């Protein structure tokens, strides 16, 4: 039995699957990840991206923050890929109970997934820091400098910057989903970003699958490890209700 056949068998035998994913899920949609050779951390800016995407930098140099944010974080023409679509199909069939993502691009929902826990927020939501009015990502992209609300207040993306804590409601929902899962598929993540990566410790089942292009520190814990692009792998899975 090859790796895909093993994965198929595990999915067929499961009724409460949870998927935990990272940047590698969206790279096949043309969205750059952070740590690959051509990823965000290897681009040239006046400051390192980790610095720019921090709460302190956002507060002190909002114009510089928005330069990088518009340039690299707002990939509004990206479309869901085979991985997003297969996960939505698994949910529609009643097999997949939740998607937990570190991504901020909204592509899981665009593919049709309903139960999505966005650990790091979403670029599609932006709020006035003074009156709370909502603005979409296209509004941010079409403005210059620091985007302003109709009331004059500055707008802030609903994304978790470095130095900011995760949303407790989202975090608790993700923990609950993982702890109740009979299968956990982890895909497209290097499992180095905490506290997000620590969430998988709440899984106590016997079907832990890791799908990633590169090895991770948790490979030795997994019941099945598949190396490769996640969309390519999941597209080979047949969904049976």
VOKE-564356 format. One record per residue: x, y, z of N, C-alpha, C in turn; residue number from 1. Coordinates in Angstrom, 2 decimals. Example, Ala and Ser with C-alpha at 12.3 -4.5 7.8 and 13.67 -1.06 7.14 Angstrom:
- nX,nY,nZ,caX,caY,caZ,cX,cY,cZ,drenza
- 13.19,-5.69,7.80,12.30,-4.50,7.80,13.20,-3.30,7.80,1;
- 12.85,-2.25,7.08,13.67,-1.06,7.14,12.90,0.03,7.87,2;
% end
This chain:
- nX,nY,nZ,caX,caY,caZ,cX,cY,cZ,drenza
- 0.85,-1.20,0.00,0.00,0.00,0.00,0.89,1.25,0.00,1;
- 0.70,2.12,-0.99,1.53,3.33,-1.03,0.97,4.41,-0.09,2;
- 1.67,5.55,-0.04,1.29,6.62,0.91,-0.11,7.16,0.65,3;
- -0.47,7.36,-0.62,-1.79,7.91,-0.96,-2.88,6.91,-0.57,4;
- -2.63,5.64,-0.81,-3.60,4.60,-0.45,-3.79,4.54,1.07,5;
- -2.68,4.69,1.79,-2.76,4.72,3.28,-3.59,5.91,3.74,6;
- -3.32,7.07,3.13,-4.07,8.29,3.49,-5.55,8.11,3.18,7;
- -5.85,7.54,2.02,-7.24,7.30,1.63,-7.94,6.40,2.64,8;
- -7.27,5.33,3.05,-7.84,4.37,4.00,-8.13,5.05,5.34,9;
- -7.18,5.86,5.80,-7.35,6.56,7.08,-8.54,7.53,7.02,10;
- -8.65,8.24,5.90,-9.77,9.19,5.73,-11.10,8.44,5.68,11;
- -11.12,7.33,4.94,-12.35,6.53,4.83,-12.82,6.01,6.18,12;
- -11.87,5.72,7.06,-12.19,5.14,8.37,-12.45,6.20,9.44,13;
- -12.38,7.47,9.06,-12.54,8.57,10.04,-13.86,9.31,9.81,14;
- -14.39,9.84,10.91,-15.65,10.60,10.80,-15.54,11.97,11.45,15;
- -14.37,12.26,12.03,-14.20,13.56,12.68,-12.77,14.06,12.43,16;
- -12.53,14.42,11.17,-11.19,14.85,10.75,-11.03,16.35,11.00,17;
- -9.84,16.73,11.44,-9.49,18.15,11.57,-8.23,18.38,10.74,18;
- -8.21,19.49,10.02,-7.03,19.86,9.23,-6.36,21.07,9.85,19;
- -5.04,21.00,10.01,-4.26,22.12,10.55,-3.24,22.51,9.49,20;
- -3.32,23.74,8.96,-2.45,24.11,7.86,-1.72,25.41,8.01,21;
- -0.68,25.55,7.19,0.13,26.77,7.19,0.34,27.31,5.79,22;
- 1.40,28.09,5.64,1.65,28.84,4.40,1.73,27.95,3.17,23;
- 2.23,26.71,3.34,2.37,25.80,2.21,1.05,25.45,1.54,24;
- -0.05,25.65,2.24,-1.37,25.38,1.64,-1.69,26.44,0.59,25;
- -1.19,27.65,0.78,-1.53,28.75,-0.13,-0.48,29.03,-1.19,26;
- 0.72,28.44,-1.07,1.76,28.72,-2.07,1.34,28.24,-3.46,27;
- 0.53,27.16,-3.50,0.06,26.67,-4.80,-0.99,27.59,-5.42,28;
- -1.44,28.59,-4.64,-2.33,29.62,-5.17,-1.55,30.87,-5.54,29;
- -0.21,30.78,-5.45,0.64,31.91,-5.81,0.91,32.89,-4.69,30;
- 0.55,32.53,-3.46,0.81,33.41,-2.32,2.16,33.02,-1.71,31;
- 3.11,33.96,-1.60,4.43,33.59,-1.08,4.38,33.19,0.38,32;
- 5.19,32.20,0.74,5.27,31.86,2.17,6.35,32.73,2.80,33;
- 6.63,32.48,4.07,7.55,33.35,4.78,8.99,32.85,4.75,34;
- 9.17,31.52,4.76,10.50,31.01,5.05,11.22,30.30,3.91,35;
- 10.57,30.15,2.75,11.25,29.49,1.64,12.28,30.46,1.04,36;
- 13.07,29.95,0.10,14.15,30.75,-0.49,13.64,32.05,-1.10,37;
- 12.46,31.97,-1.76,11.91,33.19,-2.36,10.76,33.75,-1.51,38;
- 10.69,33.33,-0.26,9.63,33.78,0.63,9.84,35.19,1.13,39;
- 8.90,35.63,1.95,8.87,37.01,2.42,10.12,37.40,3.20,40;
- 10.68,36.47,3.97,11.83,36.80,4.79,13.10,37.03,3.97,41;
- 13.05,36.71,2.68,14.23,36.87,1.85,14.09,38.05,0.89,42;
- 13.00,38.79,1.02,12.81,39.99,0.20,13.59,41.14,0.83,43;
- 13.84,42.15,0.02,14.66,43.26,0.53,13.78,44.48,0.85,44;
- 13.75,44.83,2.11,13.07,46.06,2.56,14.03,46.82,3.47,45;
- 13.61,48.02,3.87,14.47,48.82,4.75,14.60,48.18,6.12,46;
- 13.63,47.34,6.48,13.65,46.64,7.77,13.31,45.18,7.49,47;
- 13.71,44.26,8.38,13.31,42.85,8.19,11.79,42.72,8.29,48;
- 11.18,41.84,7.49,9.72,41.66,7.54,9.19,41.36,8.94,49;
- 9.97,40.59,9.75,9.51,40.29,11.12,9.34,41.58,11.92,50;
- 10.23,42.54,11.66,10.16,43.83,12.36,8.96,44.64,11.87,51;
- 8.80,44.70,10.55,7.71,45.48,9.96,6.35,44.94,10.40,52;
- 6.24,43.61,10.49,4.96,42.99,10.83,4.77,42.82,12.34,53;
- 5.36,43.72,13.09,5.20,43.68,14.56,4.28,44.80,15.02,54;
- 3.71,44.61,16.19,2.80,45.60,16.76,3.51,46.93,16.99,55;
- 4.75,46.86,17.50,5.52,48.07,17.79,5.77,48.87,16.53,56;
- 6.18,48.17,15.46,6.48,48.86,14.20,5.20,49.47,13.62,57;
- 4.11,48.72,13.68,2.83,49.23,13.18,2.45,50.54,13.88,58;
- 2.69,50.57,15.18,2.36,51.78,15.95,3.31,52.93,15.62,59;
- 4.61,52.63,15.46,5.62,53.68,15.30,5.80,54.16,13.86,60;
- 5.66,53.23,12.91,5.88,53.58,11.50,4.77,52.99,10.62,61;
- 3.54,53.44,10.82,2.41,52.83,10.10,2.53,52.94,8.58,62;
- 3.13,54.02,8.07,3.25,54.17,6.61,4.16,53.09,6.04,63;
- 5.29,52.83,6.72,6.22,51.77,6.28,5.54,50.41,6.37,64;
- 4.77,50.21,7.44,4.04,48.95,7.62,3.12,48.71,6.43,65;
- 2.37,49.74,6.05,1.39,49.58,4.99,2.04,49.39,3.62,66;
- 3.28,49.87,3.44,3.99,49.63,2.18,4.17,48.13,1.96,67;
- 4.71,47.46,2.96,4.92,46.00,2.86,3.58,45.27,2.82,68;
- 2.65,45.72,3.64,1.35,45.05,3.75,0.63,45.05,2.40,69;
- 0.58,46.20,1.74,-0.10,46.27,0.44,0.67,45.46,-0.61,70;
- 1.99,45.54,-0.53,2.84,44.92,-1.54,2.82,43.40,-1.46,71;
- 2.83,42.86,-0.24,3.06,41.42,-0.07,1.93,40.64,0.59,72;
- 1.08,41.30,1.34,0.07,40.56,2.11,-1.30,40.55,1.45,73;
- -1.55,41.50,0.56,-2.87,41.58,-0.06,-2.86,40.93,-1.45,74;
- -2.95,39.61,-1.47,-2.95,38.86,-2.74,-4.40,38.59,-3.13,75;
- -5.11,39.63,-3.52,-6.57,39.55,-3.66,-7.03,38.81,-4.91,76;
- -6.10,38.56,-5.84,-6.48,37.83,-7.05,-6.24,36.33,-6.93,77;
- -5.68,35.90,-5.80,-5.39,34.48,-5.60,-6.69,33.68,-5.52,78;
- -6.66,32.48,-6.07,-7.84,31.60,-6.07,-7.53,30.33,-5.27,79;
- -8.54,29.73,-4.66,-8.33,28.47,-3.93,-7.71,27.41,-4.86,80;
- -6.82,26.59,-4.31,-6.20,25.52,-5.10,-6.81,24.17,-4.72,81;
- -6.22,23.11,-5.25,-6.76,21.75,-5.05,-6.88,21.38,-3.57,82;
- -5.96,21.86,-2.74,-6.01,21.54,-1.31,-7.23,22.18,-0.65,83;
- -7.44,23.47,-0.90,-8.61,24.16,-0.33,-9.91,23.48,-0.77,84;
- -9.97,23.15,-2.06,-11.20,22.59,-2.62,-11.49,21.19,-2.07,85;
- -10.44,20.38,-1.90,-10.65,19.02,-1.38,-11.09,19.07,0.08,86;
- -10.54,19.98,0.86,-10.94,20.12,2.26,-12.40,20.55,2.38,87;
- -12.83,21.47,1.50,-14.22,21.91,1.50,-15.14,20.74,1.12,88;
- -14.66,19.91,0.20,-15.44,18.74,-0.23,-15.57,17.73,0.92,89;
- -14.50,17.55,1.66,-14.52,16.64,2.82,-15.47,17.15,3.90,90;
- -15.51,18.46,4.08,-16.43,19.03,5.07,-17.88,18.86,4.62,91;
- -18.13,19.11,3.33,-19.49,18.98,2.80,-20.00,17.55,2.92,92;
- -19.06,16.58,2.88,-19.44,15.16,3.01,-19.60,14.73,4.46,93;
- -19.34,15.65,5.38,-19.50,15.35,6.81,-18.30,14.69,7.46,94;
- -17.19,14.59,6.70,-15.99,13.91,7.22,-15.10,14.87,8.02,95;
- -14.94,16.06,7.47,-14.04,17.05,8.07,-14.84,17.99,8.96,96;
- -14.42,18.14,10.21,-15.18,18.96,11.16,-14.66,20.39,11.29,97;
- -13.38,20.61,11.00,-12.83,21.96,11.14,-11.53,22.10,10.37,98;
- -11.29,23.32,9.89,-9.99,23.70,9.33,-9.40,24.73,10.28,99;
- -8.17,24.48,10.68,-7.45,25.44,11.53,-6.29,25.95,10.70,100;
- -6.25,27.24,10.46,-5.22,27.77,9.56,-4.41,28.89,10.18,101;
- -3.13,28.92,9.80,-2.26,30.02,10.19,-2.26,31.11,9.11,102;
- -2.95,30.83,7.99,-2.97,31.76,6.87,-4.02,32.86,7.07,103;
- -3.81,33.97,6.38,-4.67,35.14,6.57,-5.34,35.57,5.27,104;
- -5.40,34.62,4.30,-5.85,34.98,2.96,-7.32,34.68,2.67,105;
- -8.01,33.97,3.57,-9.44,33.70,3.36,-9.75,32.69,2.27,106;
- -8.74,31.96,1.78,-8.97,31.05,0.66,-9.76,29.79,1.04,107;
- -9.68,29.38,2.30,-10.48,28.22,2.73,-11.97,28.54,2.60,108;
- -12.35,29.73,3.05,-13.76,30.13,2.95,-14.16,30.32,1.49,109;
- -13.24,30.87,0.69,-13.53,31.07,-0.74,-13.77,29.73,-1.44,110;
- -13.15,28.67,-0.93,-13.32,27.33,-1.51,-14.62,26.68,-1.04,111;
- -15.21,27.24,0.02,-16.47,26.69,0.51,-16.43,26.12,1.91,112;
- -15.28,26.16,2.57,-15.20,25.66,3.95,-15.99,26.58,4.87,113;
- -16.74,25.97,5.78,-17.60,26.75,6.69,-16.97,26.92,8.08,114;
- -16.43,25.82,8.63,-15.85,25.90,9.98,-14.35,26.11,9.88,115;
- -13.94,27.38,9.91,-12.52,27.73,9.76,-12.08,28.57,10.95,116;
- -11.05,28.10,11.63,-10.47,28.86,12.73,-9.20,29.55,12.21,117;
- -9.27,30.88,12.07,-8.14,31.64,11.55,-7.29,32.13,12.72,118;
- -6.24,31.37,13.01,-5.42,31.67,14.18,-4.78,33.07,14.10,119;
- -4.43,33.47,12.89,-3.72,34.74,12.74,-4.56,35.83,12.07,120;
- -5.90,35.62,12.07,-6.79,36.64,11.54,-6.92,36.57,10.02,121;
- -7.36,37.69,9.42,-7.58,37.71,7.98,-7.37,39.11,7.41,122;
- -6.71,39.17,6.25,-6.52,40.47,5.58,-7.84,41.00,5.02,123;
- -8.85,40.13,4.94,-10.12,40.55,4.36,-10.95,41.40,5.31,124;
- -10.53,41.45,6.57,-11.24,42.26,7.57,-10.32,43.38,8.08,125;
- -10.81,44.59,8.04,-10.05,45.74,8.53,-11.01,46.65,9.28,126;
- -10.54,47.18,10.40,-11.44,47.95,11.26,-10.86,49.31,11.63,127;
- -11.75,50.28,11.77,-11.33,51.59,12.29,-11.02,51.44,13.76,128;
- -9.88,51.96,14.17,-9.47,51.83,15.57,-10.25,52.78,16.48,129;
- -10.98,53.69,15.88,-11.74,54.63,16.71,-13.23,54.29,16.78,130;
- -13.86,54.00,15.63,-15.31,53.75,15.67,-15.68,52.30,15.38,131;
- -14.69,51.49,14.93,-14.95,50.07,14.70,-15.57,49.73,13.36,132;
- -15.75,50.73,12.48,-16.36,50.46,11.17,-15.50,49.50,10.35,133;
- -16.17,48.61,9.61,-15.49,47.57,8.83,-15.14,48.06,7.43,134;
- -13.96,47.66,6.95,-13.55,47.93,5.56,-12.95,46.66,4.97,135;
- -13.20,46.42,3.68,-12.64,45.22,3.06,-11.21,45.47,2.57,136;
- -10.58,44.40,2.09,-9.17,44.48,1.69,-8.98,45.35,0.45,137;
- -9.95,45.34,-0.44,-9.83,46.14,-1.66,-9.73,47.63,-1.33,138;
- -10.47,48.06,-0.32,-10.41,49.47,0.12,-8.99,49.81,0.57,139;
- -8.38,48.90,1.35,-7.01,49.13,1.83,-6.04,49.22,0.66,140;
- -6.21,48.31,-0.30,-5.30,48.25,-1.45,-5.39,49.52,-2.30,141;
- -6.56,50.08,-2.38,-6.77,51.24,-3.24,-6.45,52.58,-2.57,142;
- -6.03,52.55,-1.32,-5.66,53.80,-0.63,-4.14,53.93,-0.61,143;
- -3.67,55.08,-0.18,-2.22,55.30,-0.04,-1.92,55.73,1.37,144;
- -0.67,55.49,1.79,-0.28,55.86,3.15,-1.06,55.05,4.17,145;
- -1.41,55.69,5.28,-2.19,55.01,6.32,-3.68,55.17,5.98,146;
- -4.39,54.06,5.71,-5.81,54.18,5.34,-6.64,54.73,6.49,147;
- -7.58,55.58,6.13,-8.41,56.23,7.15,-9.89,55.88,6.97,148;
- -10.58,55.89,8.10,-12.03,55.68,8.13,-12.74,56.98,7.74,149;
- -14.01,56.88,7.44,-14.80,58.08,7.15,-14.86,59.00,8.36,150;
- -14.63,58.43,9.56,-14.63,59.26,10.77,-13.26,59.89,11.02,151;
- -12.25,59.50,10.20,-10.91,60.05,10.35,-9.96,59.16,11.12,152;
- -10.48,58.11,11.73,-9.63,57.19,12.50,-8.81,56.29,11.61,153;
- -7.65,55.81,12.11,-6.80,54.91,11.32,-7.40,53.50,11.25,154;
- -7.19,52.82,10.12,-7.68,51.45,9.97,-6.58,50.46,10.31,155;
- -6.98,49.36,10.96,-6.02,48.30,11.31,-6.52,46.98,10.76,156;
- -5.64,46.23,10.08,-6.05,44.91,9.60,-6.34,43.97,10.77,157;
- -7.31,43.09,10.58,-7.64,42.11,11.61,-6.71,40.90,11.48,158;
- -5.40,41.20,11.57,-4.40,40.13,11.55,-3.58,40.21,12.84,159;
- -3.09,39.06,13.27,-2.30,39.00,14.50,-0.85,39.33,14.15,160;
- -0.38,40.48,14.58,1.00,40.88,14.32,1.91,40.25,15.37,161;
- 3.21,40.25,15.07,4.17,39.82,16.10,3.97,40.70,17.33,162;
- 4.11,40.10,18.50,3.92,40.75,19.82,2.45,40.79,20.24,163;
- 1.53,40.40,19.34,0.12,40.38,19.71,-0.31,38.96,20.04,164;
- -1.28,38.83,20.93,-1.77,37.51,21.33,-2.84,37.00,20.38,165;
- -3.01,35.68,20.36,-4.06,35.09,19.53,-5.42,35.36,20.19,166;
- -6.46,35.38,19.38,-7.82,35.57,19.87,-8.24,34.34,20.69,167;
- -8.66,34.56,21.91,-8.99,33.45,22.81,-10.13,32.58,22.30,168;
- -11.12,33.21,21.71,-12.28,32.45,21.22,-11.86,31.51,20.08,169;
- -11.04,32.03,19.17,-10.53,31.23,18.04,-9.64,30.10,18.57,170;
- -8.77,30.46,19.50,-7.84,29.49,20.08,-8.59,28.35,20.78,171;
- -9.58,28.71,21.58,-10.35,27.69,22.31,-11.14,26.79,21.36,172;
- -11.67,27.38,20.31,-12.39,26.59,19.31,-11.48,25.59,18.62,173;
- -10.27,26.05,18.29,-9.28,25.19,17.63,-8.85,24.04,18.55,174;
- -8.62,24.36,19.80,-8.22,23.33,20.78,-9.32,22.29,20.94,175;
- -10.56,22.77,21.05,-11.69,21.85,21.20,-11.80,20.92,19.99,176;
- -11.66,21.48,18.79,-11.77,20.69,17.56,-10.68,19.62,17.49,177;
- -9.45,20.01,17.81,-8.33,19.06,17.75,-8.49,17.96,18.79,178;
- -8.90,18.33,19.99,-9.02,17.34,21.07,-10.14,16.34,20.81,179;
- -11.12,16.71,19.97,-12.24,15.81,19.67,-12.05,15.05,18.36,180;
- -10.97,15.31,17.64,-10.76,14.71,16.32,-10.35,13.25,16.42,181;
- -10.82,12.44,15.43,-10.33,11.07,15.35,-9.22,10.95,14.29,182;
- -8.98,12.05,13.55,-7.86,12.10,12.61,-7.41,13.55,12.50,183;
- -6.11,13.77,12.53,-5.56,15.12,12.39,-4.59,15.12,11.22,184;
- -4.92,15.95,10.22,-4.03,16.11,9.07,-3.34,17.47,9.19,185;
- -2.02,17.45,9.22,-1.24,18.69,9.31,-0.58,18.88,7.95,186;
- -0.78,20.05,7.33,-0.24,20.23,5.99,0.30,21.61,5.72,187;
- 1.40,21.66,4.97,1.94,22.94,4.50,2.42,23.84,5.60,188;
- 2.95,23.24,6.66,3.49,24.07,7.75,4.76,23.46,8.31,189;
- 5.72,24.33,8.63,7.00,23.87,9.18,6.91,23.64,10.69,190;
- 5.75,23.98,11.27,5.50,23.80,12.71,6.56,24.48,13.58,191;
- 6.94,25.70,13.18,7.90,26.45,13.99,7.29,27.71,14.61,192;
- 6.06,28.07,14.18,5.43,29.28,14.73,4.58,28.91,15.94,193;
- 4.96,29.44,17.09,4.19,29.19,18.32,3.44,30.47,18.70,194;
- 2.30,30.37,19.39,1.75,29.15,19.99,0.99,28.24,19.04,195;
- 0.82,28.65,17.78,0.00,27.85,16.86,0.46,26.39,16.78,196;
- 1.77,26.18,16.59,2.27,24.81,16.42,2.02,23.93,17.64,197;
- 1.96,24.55,18.81,1.73,23.78,20.04,0.33,23.19,20.15,198;
- -0.59,23.67,19.30,-1.97,23.19,19.37,-2.08,21.70,19.06,199;
- -1.16,21.18,18.26,-1.29,19.78,17.86,-1.07,18.84,19.04,200;
- -0.52,19.37,20.14,-0.33,18.54,21.34,-1.66,18.15,21.97,201;
- -2.74,18.82,21.56,-4.06,18.48,22.11,-4.68,17.27,21.40,202;
- -4.02,16.79,20.36,-4.55,15.63,19.64,-4.11,14.35,20.34,203;
- -5.07,13.47,20.60,-4.73,12.23,21.31,-5.13,10.98,20.53,204;
- -5.50,11.16,19.25,-5.91,10.02,18.43,-4.72,9.26,17.86,205;
- -5.02,8.30,16.97,-3.98,7.43,16.43,-3.80,7.59,14.92,206;
- -4.37,8.69,14.36,-4.22,8.93,12.93,-3.70,10.36,12.72,207;
- -2.42,10.54,12.97,-1.78,11.84,12.79,-1.00,11.80,11.48,208;
- -1.39,12.64,10.54,-0.76,12.67,9.21,-0.06,14.01,9.00,209;
- 1.17,13.95,8.52,1.94,15.16,8.21,2.24,15.21,6.72,210;
- 1.79,16.27,6.05,2.05,16.45,4.62,2.78,17.78,4.46,211;
- 4.03,17.72,4.01,4.81,18.95,3.87,5.95,18.70,2.89,212;
- 6.42,19.75,2.24,7.53,19.58,1.30,8.83,19.24,2.02,213;
- 9.03,19.85,3.19,10.27,19.63,3.94,9.95,18.90,5.24,214;
- 10.95,18.21,5.83,10.73,17.53,7.12,10.36,18.54,8.21,215;
- 9.61,18.10,9.22,9.28,18.93,10.37,9.78,18.24,11.64,216;
- 9.77,18.99,12.72,10.26,18.45,14.00,9.31,17.41,14.58,217;
- 8.10,17.30,13.99,7.11,16.36,14.53,6.96,15.10,13.67,218;
- 7.77,14.97,12.65,7.64,13.81,11.76,7.69,12.48,12.51,219;
- 8.54,12.43,13.53,8.70,11.15,14.27,7.46,10.79,15.09,220;
- 6.56,11.76,15.31,5.33,11.49,16.07,4.20,11.01,15.18,221;
- 4.34,11.23,13.86,3.23,11.01,12.95,3.03,9.53,12.61,222;
- 1.78,9.18,12.32,1.45,7.81,11.89,1.68,7.67,10.38,223;
- 1.68,8.82,9.68,1.95,8.82,8.25,2.57,10.16,7.87,224;
- 3.71,10.12,7.18,4.38,11.34,6.70,4.45,11.27,5.17,225;
- 3.94,12.29,4.51,4.00,12.35,3.04,4.72,13.64,2.65,226;
- 5.76,13.49,1.83,6.54,14.65,1.41,6.08,15.11,0.03,227;
- 5.70,16.38,-0.08,5.28,16.92,-1.37,4.30,18.06,-1.22,228;
- 3.90,18.68,-2.35,2.94,19.78,-2.30,1.56,19.25,-1.89,229;
- 0.94,19.92,-0.96,-0.30,19.39,-0.37,-1.47,19.33,-1.36,230;
- -1.56,20.31,-2.27,-2.64,20.28,-3.24,-2.54,19.07,-4.16,231;
- -1.32,18.80,-4.57,-1.05,17.66,-5.45,-1.44,16.34,-4.76,232;
- -1.17,16.27,-3.47,-1.44,15.04,-2.71,-2.93,14.89,-2.42,233;
- -3.56,15.94,-1.90,-4.98,15.83,-1.55,-5.88,15.67,-2.78,234;
- -5.43,16.15,-3.94,-6.25,16.02,-5.14,-6.43,14.56,-5.56,235;
- -5.57,13.67,-5.04,-5.67,12.25,-5.38,-6.64,11.49,-4.47,236;
- -7.18,12.18,-3.47,-8.08,11.55,-2.51,-9.52,11.57,-3.04,237;
- -10.20,10.46,-2.91,-11.62,10.40,-3.27,-12.45,10.59,-2.00,238;
- -13.50,11.37,-2.11,-14.34,11.66,-0.95,-15.57,10.78,-0.95,239;
- -15.71,9.98,0.11,-16.90,9.14,0.28,-17.61,9.59,1.54,240;
- -18.87,9.86,1.45,-19.64,10.33,2.62,-19.70,9.24,3.69,241;
% end
